[in-house]
Amino acid sequence: MKPWAETKQSVKRWLFRLLGKDPEAVVVAFCTGDAALCRRMADEVRTLVPDRRHFVVTPQNWPQMRKELRRYRIGLAPVMLTRKPDALRREAYRLAPSKILAYNSRLERHHLRFNLPSFLFWRGVPLDRIYLRPWWWPWKKRERTLTPTGYRAIPGRACSPDRKRVAVLAPYFPYPLAHGGAVRIFNLLREMAQEFDVELLAFTDSAPVETGPVLEFCSRAVLVEKPRYREPRWSSLLPPEVHEFRSPAMRRAIADERRSFGFTALQVEYAQLAEYGGDALVEHDVTFDLFDQIRRQSSLTRKFRTTAWWDWFRWHRFETRAVRRFRRVVVMSKKDADLLGPDVPCTVLENGVDLDRFRPEPEQPGQRLLFIGSFRHFPNISAYRFFTESVWPLLCEQFPEMTLTVVCGPEPLAYWRAFTDSPEPAPDARIRMLGFVADVRPLYVDANLVIVPTTVSAGTNVKVLEAMAMQRAVVSTPSGCAGLGLRHGHSVWEAETPQAFAAGVAALIADPARRRQMALAAYSEARRSFDWHAIGQRQRDLLRDLAG
């Protein structure tokens, strides 16, 4: 060590002894939130700073620790941020204002400073968004939206001079069949291909795409990498989902393919792609209705009620204008058509189920519940929380052998953190959480009862139809089975409150004969109204009319 450095350390030790403090800095973790999260925070900090002495302060031991800590210098003060004011957290700010290492419920961490990013993190903004600024921000920005250029065209099934050519524009590649939207697009592409040469134009992320199953019936696939939209979600009059898919490369691909492939009709999947124009727009759900349901929930705090209102306003403004730019708008149910109004040229093409693939098998005795809902769609996170927090406790004591399997889709925790600031789902030995499952049929076979506990929903639920085809009884909220025309007590058990939902599950689990009767009624309804082959015929009729 150089003489000056040694002198500096000696002066530092002398100064802190004069103040009555140990010259070596310590780490003091303030447990100011959920106990389990605070333990994980403290454990992580020990691995980050292994060469320091560590103290853990809780509300219970704070009176004693306050005296003990007086003789120490705090070099780092991890705290857990929560929405509620906390006296212990205020003490941390007072004792070490420049040494705060803040953690949120996602266990993301950030050193708090007197600047805007720290303020945003303190207010609950996820770590990967605290540096985002609107396009109109006058000062230097750390992050900007990235828009990839170019596209990739992949040939598929050979074209025929006897078939007309049509194109479908989608916000993702519809394989694997990871969620209801992919299931719908995949099956209707296959149905279209019976009469047309079909080109699929789709956005992708950086992950590899398995194109083979789709190109067995599509003549061409054009893939464009999705832009990386890096602006705050609140900052635009347009819905942020629209900005996420604004791509000059996709516009160029559509123009080029219209000339080279020669499609005569373009069907656009989802309202967020409506700016690209086309002949038919498929409203997988009426998005402003979804946000209207959210903003009307009485449990929302004032902050989230304002956010929900802003989302509803933007989507209502955009969507009601967008649907009027298309010759035909495809909706999932008459309810959706009524929401859009009588002056919108709507065609109802319900969701369906592949009855050749989803075949019923005998149910085995047990008390096994199944919930399938990808967390990439935030109503499924709300549904999971509604069931596990409000319904599950009502069932556990009555049915100690009952289990729940939840299919959350790919990267469930990433979507959980993106859509909610609640702690991650707590471990429960009777709840099995699965990510992406390529084939869900064995899960239906193993289940005794399928639950659909969505508190908000739009469109129609493909997973209800799959359960019906597999002859499994369904307990659902009204929103979970909306638009399907099912009857309570006959083809579905419908319940809205936690108590009613728990009563429905209990009644059907305790009565296998009644459960079987309801499953058979639902299966008959699936065969009569929701076969993809019949729906595909109506899809081809629509394209034939649009292609001229």
N, C-alpha and C positions, 0 to 999 in steps of 0.2 A: 504494500500500500504506500502511496506517495506521502511525503511529509504533510502536505496541505490536507489531504484526506484524513490522515490520522489526527491532525489538529482539529479538523471539523468534527470528527466523531467524539473527540474528548470534550470539546465545547458543548456538543449536543448532550452528552451524558451529564456533564456538570449542570447544564441548564435544567434538565428534567429532574435531577436530584434536588435542585433548589426549589422546584415546584412541587416536590414530594411525589413524583411519578416515576415509574419504571421507564427507562429510556427505550426499551424494546416495545414496539407497537404490537398490539394484540388484535385479534378478530373477535367481534362480538355480534353474534347472530340474534336478531330480535324476532321472536316468534309472534308475529302480529296477524295471523290468519289461520287457515285450516291447519290442524295439528299435523296431519300426514304430509301435507305439502311443505310445512316448515321443517319437518325432519329431513325431507329430501333436499331442501335448500341447504340446511346445515351440513349434511353429508357431502354435498357437492362442493361447498366452499372449503371443507377440510381437504378435499383432493386438489382444489385449485391453489390453496395456500398451505402446503403441508408443513412448512418450517416455522409457523407462528403458533403461539398459544391461542386456543379457542375457548370462548365462553358462549353459552346458550342462555338467553334471557327469555323467560316466559312471564305472563301476567302474574302467575303464582309466586315465582321466586324473585320478582323485580325488587321488592323492598329490601331483601337481603343483598341482592346483586348490586344495587345502587351504591351501597357502602363499599363493597369489595372493589368495584370498578373505579373508585375515585383515585386509586394509586396507579392506574394503568393509563397508557396513551392508546386511544383507539385508532388503529390504522385502517380498518375496514369494518363497515357496519352493514351486513346484509339485512334487509327487511322484506317482508312479504306484503305486497300491495293488495288492498281490498277496497271495495266501494265504501264501506262504512268507516266513519272516523274512528281512530284508535289512539288511546292515550299512550300506549307503549311506543307506538310508531312516532308520535310527537316527541317523546323523550329521545329516540334515536336521532331525529332531526336536530334536536337541541344539542346533544352531546357530540355529534360528529357530522355537522352539516355538509362538509365537503368529502366525506368518506362513505356516502350511502351507496350500497350496491343493491338496487331494487330488483325484486323478482315479482313476476305476475303469476296468475293461476296456471299459465302454460309452462311455468318454470323457465321462461325467458328472463335474461338478466340484462341490466343496463346501469352504468354508473350515472347517478343523477348529478346534473350540473344546472346552472342557471341559464338554460337555453330552451329553445322551442322543442327539439326532439325529446329532451328529458320531461318537459311538461306534458307532451303527448303520451309518452310512456306512462307517466304518473296518472294520466287520465284514463288509461286502459287501452290505448291503441297498441296493436301487436307490434313486436319489435321490427318486423320486416317492412312496416309501413310508417314508421315515425319520421323517416327522411323524405317521404313523398310530398311533393308540392304541386299545385295546379299548374296548368300550362300558362296561365296568366300571372304567375308568381314573378315579381319584378327582380328578385335577387337571384344569386347563383344557386343552382339546384344540384344536389348530389346525385340524384337518379332521374333518368328520363325514360320515356316509353321506347321500347325497342321493337321495330317493325321489320321482320325478316323479308328478304326479297327472293323472288324466284319461286318456282313450283316444280313438282315432280309428277309426271304422267306415267301410269303403269297400265299396259294392255291386259285385257282379260279375255272373256269369251269372244269368239269371232263374231263380227257383225254380219247381218244378212240384208241383202237388198230388198227383201220382202217386208222388213220390219221398220216402222218409224223409230226415230231416235228421240229420247227424252233425257233430261238431266235432273239430278237431285243435289241440292246444296245442303250440307249438314255441318253443325259446329264441332263434330267429332267423327272419328271413323267408327262405324257401328259394329265393331267386333274387337274384343270379345263381348259377349252379351252381359255386360256388367251392371246394367240398370234398365229400367223400363223403356226409356227413350231409345236405347240401342236395340232392344228387342223389337220394338215397333218398326224402326227404320229397316233393320235387317230383313224382317219377314215381308214387309211390303216391297222392298227392292226385289226380293225373290219372286213375289207375285207379279210385279210390273214386267219382269224379264220374260214372262211367258208370252207376252205379246210385243214387247218393245226391246230395242237395244238401249240399254240404260248406262249412262255415265254418272259416276258419283264424284262430286267435288266436296272435299272434306278438309277441315282443319285438323292438325295434329300437334302434339307437343313434341318434346325431344325424344320421347321413348320410341323404341322400335314398334312398327305396326305390322300385325299379321294380316296381310291382305288376301291370302289364298281363299278362305271360305267365301268372301264377298265376290271375288273375281271369278268364282265358278259360274256365276250368273250375270254379273255386270260386265259390260264390254270394255270399260275403261274406268280407272280411278285416278283422280288428280288430287294430290296432297299438297297443302300449303301449311307451313308452320304458323302456329297461332302467335299473334303479337304478344309482347310482354308489357301489358298496360301498367304504368307506374305513376298513377296520380291518385289522390285521395278519392274515395268513392262518393263523398258528398259534394264534390266540387264542380259537377257538371249538371246542366239542365237535362241532358240525355241520360238514360240509365247507364251505369258503368258497364253493364254486360254488353251494351251496344259498342262502346269504345273498345272493349276487349277483342272484338272481332272486326274492327276496321282495318282492312288490309289492302293496300294497292296491288299486292301480288295476287290476291284472290280476284280482284276486279279484272286484272289483266288475264288471268287464267280463264275466267268466264267468257271474256270477249274472244280470246284466242280459240277456245274450245267450241264456241258457237260457230266459228268459221270452219275449223278443221274437222271436228266431230260432226257438226251439223245438226245439233239437237233443235227441235222445233217447239219444245215446251220445257220450262224450268220450274221445278217444285222446290220451294224453300222451306226447310225445317226450322222451326222456332222463330219467334218474333224478333229476337236480337239480331237476326240476319236479314231483316226486312229491307234494310237500306240498299241491299244489292239488287232489289227488284226481281221480277219474275212473273210467272203466270198464276201460280197457286202458292199460298202461304199456309203452312200447317201449324196451327196453334196447339202444341202439345198440352198446354194449359193456358188459361187466360191469366197472364201474370199479374195484371193489376188487381184481379180478384184475390189472388194469393196474398198480396200485400195489404189489401183491404181487410182480409180476415185477421192478419197479424196486428194491424193498427187498432182493431176493435177489441183485442184481448185486454181484459181489465187488469191482468197481472203485470202489464208492462209498466216500467218506471217512466217518469216524465221524459227522461233523456231518450229512452228507446221508443217511446210513443212518438216523439218528434221525428226520429230517424225513420220509423215505419211510415209516418205520414209523408215524408219527403220521398221515400221509395215509391209509395203508392201514387203520389202526384206525378212523378216523372214517368212511371210506367203507364199510367192512365193517359197522360198527354201524348206519349209516343205511340202506344199500342193502338189507341182509337184512331189515330191518323194513319198508321202504317197499314192497317187491314183494308183501308179504302183504296190502296194503290194496287190491289191485286184483283184479277178477274174472278178468282174463287178463293175462299178461305175455308180450310178444312178444320173442323173442331171435333172434340172427342165425344160430346154429348149435346143434347138439346139445351141443357142448362147453359153450356158455354155459348151456344148460338144466341140464346136470349140475352146473355150478358153483353155481347157485342152489338146487339140492336138489329131491328128489322131491315135497315138499309144496307147491311153488310151481306154480300152474297155467300152465305155459309153452306157448306156441305158436311153432314155428320158422317164421319168414318170412325167408328168406335175403335178402341184398343181391342186386341184379340189375344188368342192363345193358340199355340201349335198343338192341336189335339193328337197329332201323330207322334209328337215327342213327349208330351206330358200325358202319360197313360196312368190310370188309377191302379193302385196296388192295395192289398188288404192292410188294414191298420192293426198294429200290434198294441196290446194293453200297455197302459202307462199314463203318465201325467206330464207329457213333454210338449212345451209350447215353442212355436217358431215365429220369429219376426224377421222379415227380409226387407231391408231398406238402406240403400247406400247413403252413407253420410255426406257424399258430395252434394246431395239435395237436402238443404237445411231443414225442411219439414220433418225429415226422418230423424234428425237429432232431437227435435222437439218431441217427436213421438216416443223415442227411446226414453227421454227424461220423464215424460208424462207417465209412462208405464212403470219404470223402475223406481221413481220417486213417490208416486201417488197410488199406483195400483198394486204393484208387487208386494209392498208391506202388508196389504190387506189379505193376501193369499198365502203368504209364507207359513203362518201359524196353522192355518186350516189344512194346507197341503204340504207337509214337510218333505215329501218325495218329489215335488214338482220341480222341473228344470226349464230353463229358457235358453234357446239358441238364437243368437242375433247375427245376421249376416250384414256387416257394415260396409262392404265394398272396399276398394283399394284405398290405402292411406287414410284410414278412418280418423286417426288422431290429428292429422294435418287439417282435415276439414273441420273437426271438432274445435280446434284452436282458432280456425279462421272465422267460424260462425258464432262462437260463444266464448265468454270469458269465465265460464264456470270451470271448476276443477275437472280433470279427466275422469272418466267413469271409474268408480271405485271397484276393486276386485270383489267378486262374489263367487263362491265355490259352486253355486247353483246356476250361474249365468255364464254361458260359453259365448265369447265374442270371436267371430270369424271375420277375416278380411274378404278379399275377392274370392268367390267360389265359382269355378268355371261351369260346374253342373250342379244345380241346386235340387235336382229331382230326388237324390237320396235323402236330402234333408226333409223334403215333403213326406217321403215314405216313412221316415222315422218319427215324424211329428204326430201328435194326437189332436192338436188344435193350432190353427194359425191365427195370429193376432195382428191387427192393423190399427194401432192406437194413435193415428195422426190427429193432432189438434187443429192443424191448418193443412189444407190440400187444395189443389186445383187439377183440372183434367180428370182422368180416370186411372185407377191403380191396376197395373199389369199383374202385380203379385197376388191380388185378390183373384184374378182370372186363372192364374196358374194353380192356386189352391183349389179353386172350383174344379178345374180339369183333373186334378189329382185326387178328387173326392175327399178333401179335408175341410171340415167345418171351419168357419171364420167368425171371429168376434172382432167387430170393427166400430170405430166411431162413425157418425154420419158422414163426415168429410172423407173418411177412408174408402167408403164404397159409393160415394156420390156419383151420379150419372150412369150407374150400371142397372138401375131398375130392379134391384133386389128387394125382397120383402122381409121385414124383421120377423123372426121366429119361424120363417119358412126356408129361405135360402141363405140367410145370414142372421147373426145375432148383433143387433145394433145397440150401442150404449155410448153415452156422451160423458157422464161424470165418472170420476174414479170409482165411486161406490157401485154404480151401475155396471161399469166395465168389469170390475172384480166379481160381481154377482153373475154376470154372463159367463165368464170363464169358469167359475165354480159350478154353475148349473150344468154346463156341457161336459166338463171333466168328470163330474159325478154321475152322468147319465150317458153311457156309451150308445144306447139305442137311439136316444134323441139326437145325439151328435151324428150318428150314421144317417138318420133320416134327413137331417139338414144338409149333410154333404151330398146325398143323392139328388136332392132338389136343386142344389147349386150346380151339380154336374150336368143335369138336364138343361139348365139355363145356359150353361157354357156352350153345349153342343148346339143349342138352338140359335143363339144370338152372337157368339163371340169366336167363331171359327175363322182363322186368318184366310182360308180359301174363299169364303163368302165375302169377307171384307175386301180381299184382294180383287175380286171381280168388280166391285164398286170403285176401287181405286183405278183400275184399268179403264172403266167407263169414263171417269173424270179426265184422265190423261188423253183418251181418245177424243174427247170433246175439245180439250185445250189445244192439242196438237193439230187439229183441223184435218 
